[in-house]
Amino acid sequence: MSESLSVDVPHYSSEEKRHRVFAIMAASSGNLVEWFDFYIYAFCSIYFASAFFPKGDTTVQLLQTAGVFAAGFLMRPIGGWLFGRIADRYGRKKSLLISVSMMCAGSLMIAALPTYAQIGAAAPLLLLLARLVQGLSVGGEYGTTATYMSEVALRGQRGFFSSFQYVTLIGGQLLAVLVIVVMETVMSEAEIRAWGWRIPFVLGAVAAVVALLLRRTLRETQDTETRENKDAGSLTALFRDHRAAFLTVLGYTAGGSLIFYTFTTYMQKFLVNTVHLPIKTASLVMTVALFVYMCMQPVFGMLSDRIGRRNNMLMFGALGTIFTVPILTALQHVQSPAVAWVLIVLALAIVSLYTSISGIVKAEMFPPEVRALGVGLAYAVGNAIFGGSAEFVALSMKAGGHEEVFFWYVTVMMVIAFLVSLRLPRQAKYLHHER
């Protein structure tokens, strides 16, 4: 049942509605900054790789920067645990403030780092340290933001408002791409390699300060009694009392993260390496597709408010199972960029059934004393293992001459997501009655 059908929707005053909408904007703005800062590294690495690693083969330098990127990715589970514990024991607001401050520090550190030519081996080590700080930050950002937005959103419209978490997540990636495109337009490649690559990190740090100021105005959604609960933020309590909920969330996060990265970050490489589109054409196709995908999130969030989160998730698992192989197979043989765009948007519409409610459907599974920890840790583990490995697995199977096996791998994970979604209650056990 939908939230609006299962409980009475309270009447909110105009002032309360404005406050809650502003809180959603303030929390999600920090989310946008966090993801912009995290992904700008990947988009800029081609320009600064030679600055931090010894001169030599360009591919080796890029692999080294990719290794540092991966290290940041692997910090997410630690961030999910650490910031989830902080949010549950000391408040959502405090966790949100610390996470965006750490992202700011990491970006500023990268922007100001001396090069390998200046300080030798200390340069890549400091770069790694900055990325570990950013990975820890973004690992904690998801669970706390999802928890806060689900708790502050207007009851009866929680799916719609919570969808803005992914609007800003995708928006952060698009903004990172846009900054790079503008730089490439107004600056020469030599200028970008020499010093221009530092500009996006400075912009990210400044934007993080703005987000920090906005988040300072947030009202805490967690009461004192919950924070003082002996089980608040406890890993032991999470696995003792809510193991089934944790495994359920981990199960559909694994499939959701895998298909998300397949049709977003990996898809550009797929269009170039498999479809053989020119790299600029592939970039344009993906930029427009991601913009449409971002705009889809509130629509599918509203759908969940009407038909229920469980039905959204079941449709996601079922349609992902049925259409993943046909869409990827069709893309293998496509020649028109327009047709490729249509197929990718179709896939992203299916993915939107999950991403639009990703935060809220997880938050509804846990009580407030372990909500941020349960959401953040389950997401971070599933995302790091299955989402983070998507590109590596896909490229490895292609290199081995068995690219189609990856299509079936994603499909199997969609079957698992469908089966796990059957375990979701028809009415949320937690959260639906709150505030």
C-alpha positions as CSV (number, residue, x, y, z in Angstrom):
1,M,0.0,0.0,0.0
2,S,1.2,3.5,-0.6
3,E,2.1,5.7,2.4
4,S,-0.8,8.0,1.7
5,L,-3.3,5.1,1.7
6,S,-1.9,3.3,4.7
7,V,-1.8,6.2,7.2
8,D,-3.6,9.5,7.7
9,V,-1.6,12.4,6.2
10,P,-1.2,15.2,8.7
11,H,-2.0,18.8,8.0
12,Y,1.1,20.9,7.8
13,S,1.0,24.7,8.3
14,S,2.4,26.8,5.5
15,E,5.4,27.7,7.7
16,E,6.1,24.1,8.4
17,K,5.9,23.1,4.8
18,R,8.4,25.9,3.9
19,H,10.7,24.8,6.6
20,R,10.7,21.2,5.5
21,V,11.2,22.0,1.8
22,F,14.1,24.3,2.7
23,A,15.6,21.5,4.9
24,I,15.4,19.1,1.9
25,M,17.1,21.7,-0.3
26,A,19.8,22.4,2.3
27,A,20.5,18.7,2.9
28,S,20.5,17.8,-0.8
29,S,22.7,20.7,-1.8
30,G,25.5,19.2,0.4
31,N,24.9,15.9,-1.3
32,L,25.4,17.6,-4.7
33,V,28.7,19.1,-3.6
34,E,29.9,15.8,-2.1
35,W,29.4,14.0,-5.4
36,F,30.7,16.8,-7.5
37,D,33.9,16.8,-5.4
38,F,34.2,13.0,-5.5
39,Y,33.7,12.6,-9.3
40,I,35.7,15.6,-10.4
41,Y,38.8,13.6,-9.5
42,A,37.9,11.0,-12.1
43,F,37.2,13.6,-14.8
44,C,40.4,15.5,-14.1
45,S,42.8,12.6,-13.7
46,I,43.8,12.5,-17.3
47,Y,45.3,16.0,-16.8
48,F,47.0,15.7,-13.4
49,A,48.2,12.1,-13.6
50,S,51.7,13.2,-14.7
51,A,51.9,15.8,-11.9
52,F,51.8,13.2,-9.1
53,F,53.5,10.2,-10.5
54,P,57.0,9.6,-12.0
55,K,57.4,10.3,-15.6
56,G,56.9,7.3,-17.8
57,D,54.1,5.5,-19.6
58,T,50.9,7.5,-19.6
59,T,48.8,4.4,-19.2
60,V,50.7,3.5,-16.0
61,Q,50.2,7.0,-14.6
62,L,46.4,6.7,-15.3
63,L,46.3,3.3,-13.7
64,Q,48.0,4.8,-10.6
65,T,45.5,7.6,-10.4
66,A,42.7,5.0,-10.9
67,G,44.1,3.0,-8.0
68,V,43.9,6.1,-5.8
69,F,40.3,6.6,-7.0
70,A,39.5,3.0,-6.1
71,A,41.0,3.4,-2.6
72,G,38.6,6.3,-2.0
73,F,35.8,3.9,-3.2
74,L,36.8,1.2,-0.7
75,M,36.7,3.7,2.2
76,R,32.9,4.0,1.8
77,P,31.9,1.1,4.1
78,I,34.1,2.6,6.8
79,G,32.4,6.0,6.2
80,G,29.0,4.3,6.3
81,W,29.7,2.8,9.7
82,L,31.4,5.8,11.2
83,F,29.0,8.5,10.1
84,G,26.0,6.2,10.7
85,R,27.1,5.8,14.3
86,I,27.7,9.5,14.6
87,A,24.2,10.3,13.2
88,D,22.4,7.8,15.4
89,R,24.3,8.7,18.6
90,Y,24.9,12.4,18.2
91,G,22.4,13.6,15.7
92,R,21.8,13.7,11.9
93,K,22.8,17.4,11.7
94,K,26.2,16.8,13.3
95,S,27.0,14.0,11.0
96,L,26.0,16.0,7.9
97,L,28.2,18.9,9.0
98,I,31.2,16.8,9.6
99,S,30.9,14.9,6.3
100,V,30.7,18.0,4.1
101,S,33.5,19.6,6.1
102,M,35.7,16.6,5.4
103,M,34.9,16.7,1.7
104,C,35.8,20.4,1.7
105,A,39.2,19.6,3.4
106,G,39.9,16.8,0.9
107,S,39.2,19.0,-2.1
108,L,41.2,21.9,-0.8
109,M,44.1,19.6,-0.1
110,I,44.2,18.2,-3.6
111,A,43.9,21.8,-5.1
112,A,47.0,22.9,-3.1
113,L,49.1,19.7,-3.3
114,P,52.7,20.1,-4.5
115,T,53.7,17.9,-7.5
116,Y,56.0,14.9,-7.7
117,A,58.7,17.1,-9.2
118,Q,58.5,19.3,-6.1
119,I,58.3,16.9,-3.2
120,G,58.9,13.4,-4.8
121,A,57.1,10.3,-3.5
122,A,55.3,12.4,-0.8
123,A,53.1,13.8,-3.6
124,P,51.2,10.6,-4.5
125,L,51.0,9.7,-0.8
126,L,49.3,13.0,0.1
127,L,47.0,12.6,-2.9
128,L,46.0,9.1,-1.5
129,L,45.4,10.6,1.9
130,A,43.2,13.3,0.4
131,R,41.2,10.7,-1.5
132,L,40.8,8.5,1.6
133,V,39.4,11.5,3.5
134,Q,36.9,12.1,0.6
135,G,36.0,8.5,0.3
136,L,35.3,8.4,4.1
137,S,33.2,11.5,3.7
138,V,31.1,10.3,0.7
139,G,30.7,6.9,2.3
140,G,29.0,8.6,5.3
141,E,27.0,11.1,3.2
142,Y,24.6,8.7,1.6
143,G,23.2,7.1,4.8
144,T,22.9,10.3,6.8
145,T,21.4,12.3,4.0
146,A,18.9,9.5,3.1
147,T,17.9,9.2,6.8
148,Y,17.5,13.0,7.3
149,M,15.6,13.6,4.1
150,S,13.2,10.7,4.8
151,E,12.5,12.0,8.3
152,V,12.0,15.6,7.3
153,A,10.0,15.0,4.2
154,L,6.3,15.7,4.2
155,R,4.4,12.5,5.1
156,G,2.4,11.3,2.1
157,Q,5.0,12.8,-0.2
158,R,8.1,11.1,1.2
159,G,8.9,9.3,-2.1
160,F,8.8,12.5,-4.1
161,F,10.9,14.5,-1.7
162,S,13.4,11.7,-1.0
163,S,14.0,11.4,-4.7
164,F,16.0,14.6,-4.7
165,Q,18.8,12.7,-3.1
166,Y,19.5,11.1,-6.5
167,V,18.6,14.3,-8.4
168,T,21.6,15.9,-6.6
169,L,23.8,12.8,-6.9
170,I,23.4,12.8,-10.6
171,G,23.5,16.6,-10.7
172,G,26.9,16.5,-9.0
173,Q,28.2,14.2,-11.8
174,L,26.7,16.4,-14.5
175,L,28.1,19.6,-12.9
176,A,31.5,18.0,-12.8
177,V,31.3,17.2,-16.5
178,L,30.1,20.7,-17.3
179,V,33.0,22.3,-15.5
180,I,35.5,20.2,-17.4
181,V,33.8,21.0,-20.7
182,V,33.9,24.8,-20.0
183,M,37.6,24.5,-19.0
184,E,38.4,22.6,-22.2
185,T,36.6,25.4,-24.2
186,V,38.4,28.4,-22.7
187,M,41.8,26.9,-21.8
188,S,44.5,25.1,-23.8
189,E,45.4,21.5,-22.9
190,A,48.8,22.7,-21.7
191,E,47.3,25.2,-19.3
192,I,44.9,22.7,-17.9
193,R,47.8,20.2,-17.4
194,A,50.0,22.9,-15.8
195,W,47.6,24.4,-13.3
196,G,44.0,24.5,-14.6
197,W,43.1,21.1,-13.2
198,R,43.3,22.6,-9.7
199,I,40.3,25.0,-10.4
200,P,37.5,22.4,-10.1
201,F,38.9,21.3,-6.7
202,V,38.9,24.9,-5.5
203,L,35.3,25.4,-6.8
204,G,34.3,22.2,-5.0
205,A,35.9,23.4,-1.7
206,V,34.1,26.8,-2.0
207,A,30.8,25.1,-2.8
208,A,31.3,22.8,0.3
209,V,31.6,25.9,2.5
210,V,28.3,27.2,1.1
211,A,26.7,23.8,1.8
212,L,28.1,23.8,5.3
213,L,26.5,27.2,6.0
214,L,23.2,25.9,4.7
215,R,23.4,22.8,6.8
216,R,24.1,24.8,9.9
217,T,20.5,26.0,9.7
218,L,19.0,22.5,9.7
219,R,16.7,21.4,12.5
220,E,17.6,18.1,14.2
221,T,15.1,15.3,13.4
222,Q,16.3,12.9,16.1
223,D,15.0,13.4,19.6
224,T,17.2,13.2,22.7
225,E,15.6,10.0,23.9
226,T,16.6,8.2,20.7
227,R,20.1,9.5,20.9
228,E,20.5,8.3,24.5
229,N,19.1,4.8,23.7
230,K,21.8,2.2,24.6
231,D,21.4,0.7,21.1
232,A,21.9,4.0,19.2
233,G,24.5,3.6,16.5
234,S,25.4,0.1,17.8
235,L,26.7,-2.4,15.3
236,T,25.9,-5.2,17.7
237,A,22.3,-4.1,18.0
238,L,22.0,-3.7,14.3
239,F,23.0,-7.3,13.6
240,R,21.3,-8.7,16.6
241,D,17.8,-7.2,16.1
242,H,17.7,-6.1,12.5
243,R,19.9,-8.6,10.6
244,A,17.1,-9.5,8.2
245,A,16.4,-5.9,7.3
246,F,20.2,-5.3,6.8
247,L,20.5,-8.3,4.5
248,T,17.3,-7.3,2.6
249,V,18.7,-3.8,2.0
250,L,22.1,-5.2,1.1
251,G,20.5,-7.6,-1.4
252,Y,18.6,-5.0,-3.5
253,T,21.4,-2.4,-3.1
254,A,23.8,-4.9,-4.7
255,G,21.7,-5.2,-7.8
256,G,20.7,-1.6,-7.8
257,S,24.3,-0.4,-7.6
258,L,25.4,-2.7,-10.3
259,I,22.8,-1.8,-12.8
260,F,23.2,1.9,-11.9
261,Y,26.9,2.0,-12.7
262,T,26.4,-0.2,-15.7
263,F,24.1,2.3,-17.4
264,T,25.9,5.5,-16.1
265,T,29.6,5.5,-15.6
266,Y,30.4,2.4,-17.6
267,M,28.1,3.1,-20.4
268,Q,30.3,5.8,-21.9
269,K,33.1,3.4,-22.3
270,F,30.7,0.8,-23.6
271,L,29.6,3.2,-26.3
272,V,33.2,3.8,-27.4
273,N,34.7,0.3,-27.0
274,T,31.8,-1.8,-28.1
275,V,29.4,0.4,-30.1
276,H,32.4,2.3,-31.6
277,L,30.9,5.7,-31.4
278,P,33.3,8.7,-31.4
279,I,34.3,9.6,-27.9
280,K,32.7,13.1,-28.2
281,T,29.5,11.6,-29.5
282,A,29.4,9.1,-26.7
283,S,29.9,11.9,-24.2
284,L,27.1,13.9,-25.6
285,V,24.7,10.9,-25.6
286,M,25.5,10.2,-22.0
287,T,25.3,13.8,-20.9
288,V,21.8,14.3,-22.3
289,A,20.7,10.8,-21.1
290,L,21.9,11.6,-17.5
291,F,20.1,14.9,-17.6
292,V,16.8,13.2,-18.5
293,Y,17.6,10.5,-15.9
294,M,18.0,13.2,-13.2
295,C,14.6,14.7,-14.2
296,M,12.9,11.3,-13.9
297,Q,13.7,10.9,-10.2
298,P,10.8,13.0,-8.8
299,V,8.3,11.4,-11.2
300,F,9.2,7.9,-10.1
301,G,9.3,9.1,-6.5
302,M,5.7,10.4,-6.8
303,L,4.8,7.0,-8.3
304,S,6.0,5.3,-5.2
305,D,3.8,7.6,-3.1
306,R,0.8,6.3,-5.1
307,I,1.5,2.6,-5.5
308,G,3.9,1.9,-2.6
309,R,7.6,1.4,-2.3
310,R,7.3,-2.4,-2.5
311,N,5.6,-2.3,-5.8
312,N,8.2,0.1,-7.2
313,M,11.0,-2.3,-6.1
314,L,9.2,-5.3,-7.6
315,M,8.7,-3.6,-10.9
316,F,12.4,-2.6,-10.8
317,G,13.6,-6.2,-10.3
318,A,11.2,-7.7,-12.8
319,L,11.8,-5.2,-15.6
320,G,15.5,-5.2,-15.0
321,T,15.5,-9.0,-15.3
322,I,13.5,-9.0,-18.5
323,F,15.1,-6.1,-20.4
324,T,18.8,-5.9,-19.4
325,V,20.0,-8.5,-21.9
326,P,17.8,-7.2,-24.8
327,I,18.8,-3.6,-24.2
328,L,22.6,-4.3,-23.9
329,T,22.5,-6.7,-26.9
330,A,20.6,-4.1,-29.0
331,L,23.2,-1.5,-28.0
332,Q,26.0,-3.7,-29.2
333,H,24.7,-3.5,-32.8
334,V,23.3,0.0,-32.8
335,Q,24.7,2.5,-35.3
336,S,22.6,5.6,-34.6
337,P,23.5,7.8,-31.6
338,A,19.8,8.7,-31.3
339,V,18.8,5.1,-31.1
340,A,21.6,4.4,-28.5
341,W,20.2,7.4,-26.5
342,V,16.7,6.0,-26.6
343,L,17.8,2.5,-25.4
344,I,19.9,4.0,-22.6
345,V,17.0,6.3,-21.4
346,L,14.7,3.2,-21.4
347,A,17.2,1.4,-19.2
348,L,17.6,4.4,-16.9
349,A,13.8,4.6,-16.5
350,I,13.9,1.1,-15.2
351,V,16.8,2.0,-12.9
352,S,14.8,5.0,-11.7
353,L,12.2,2.8,-10.1
354,Y,15.0,2.0,-7.6
355,T,17.1,5.1,-7.4
356,S,14.2,7.5,-6.9
357,I,13.3,5.8,-3.6
358,S,16.7,4.3,-2.8
359,G,17.0,6.3,0.4
360,I,13.5,6.2,1.7
361,V,12.9,2.4,1.1
362,K,16.0,1.7,3.1
363,A,15.2,4.2,5.9
364,E,11.7,2.6,6.3
365,M,13.4,-0.7,7.2
366,F,15.1,0.5,10.4
367,P,14.1,2.1,13.7
368,P,15.5,5.6,14.4
369,E,18.2,4.4,16.8
370,V,20.1,2.4,14.1
371,R,18.5,4.0,11.0
372,A,21.5,6.0,9.7
373,L,23.9,3.1,10.5
374,G,21.7,0.5,8.8
375,V,21.1,2.5,5.7
376,G,24.6,3.8,5.4
377,L,26.5,0.6,6.0
378,A,24.3,-1.7,3.9
379,Y,24.5,0.8,1.0
380,A,28.2,1.3,1.3
381,V,29.0,-2.4,1.4
382,G,26.7,-3.3,-1.5
383,N,27.9,-0.3,-3.5
384,A,31.6,-0.9,-2.9
385,I,31.5,-4.6,-3.9
386,F,29.0,-4.6,-6.8
387,G,28.8,-1.0,-7.9
388,G,32.5,-0.3,-7.6
389,S,33.5,-3.5,-9.5
390,A,31.0,-3.1,-12.4
391,E,33.5,-1.5,-14.8
392,F,36.3,-3.9,-13.9
393,V,34.1,-7.0,-14.3
394,A,32.6,-5.7,-17.6
395,L,35.9,-4.8,-19.1
396,S,37.5,-8.1,-18.0
397,M,34.7,-10.2,-19.6
398,K,35.0,-8.1,-22.8
399,A,38.8,-8.6,-22.8
400,G,38.2,-12.4,-22.4
401,G,35.9,-12.4,-25.4
402,H,32.8,-13.1,-23.3
403,E,31.1,-9.6,-23.1
404,E,27.6,-11.1,-23.1
405,V,28.4,-12.9,-19.8
406,F,28.4,-9.5,-18.1
407,F,24.9,-8.9,-19.4
408,W,23.7,-12.1,-17.8
409,Y,25.6,-11.3,-14.6
410,V,23.6,-8.0,-14.3
411,T,20.4,-10.0,-15.0
412,V,21.1,-12.5,-12.3
413,M,21.6,-9.6,-9.8
414,M,18.2,-8.2,-11.0
415,V,16.6,-11.6,-10.2
416,I,18.1,-11.4,-6.7
417,A,16.8,-7.8,-6.3
418,F,13.3,-9.0,-7.3
419,L,13.4,-11.9,-4.9
420,V,14.7,-9.8,-2.0
421,S,12.1,-7.1,-2.7
422,L,9.4,-9.8,-2.1
423,R,10.6,-9.6,1.5
424,L,9.6,-5.9,1.8
425,P,6.6,-5.3,4.0
426,R,3.4,-4.1,2.2
427,Q,3.4,-1.3,4.7
428,A,6.7,0.2,6.1
429,K,7.4,-1.2,9.6
430,Y,9.2,2.1,10.6
431,L,9.0,5.7,9.7
432,H,5.5,5.8,8.1
433,H,4.0,7.0,11.5
434,E,6.7,9.5,12.3
435,R,6.3,13.2,12.3
